[in-house]
């Protein structure tokens, strides 16, 4: 099952830091996200892209997880030569993650 079957994403970026919030479509899927979407899984999924630390914040009242990813945007949007260096692109990439549910 792909993550996008359970949730949608909201993203932001500041400098070389990206944050991605993953929000369950249904409250009953929140425990699945919390159990299966770990910092380690996210780091592996972004292997080679996110070079810094990833911190996960839980927002149970919103049925959401927020991942703050350091050194994730090749120096920052204004310094990168990448076509789409914004965090929005990374949100779509994360939603493509396969979950073993």
Secondary structure, 3 states (H helix, E strand, C coil): CEHHHCEEEEEEEECCEEEEEEEECCHHHHHHHHHHCCHHHHHHHCCCCCCCCEEEEEEHHHCEEEEEECCCCCCCCCCCCCCCCCHHHHHHHHHCCECCC
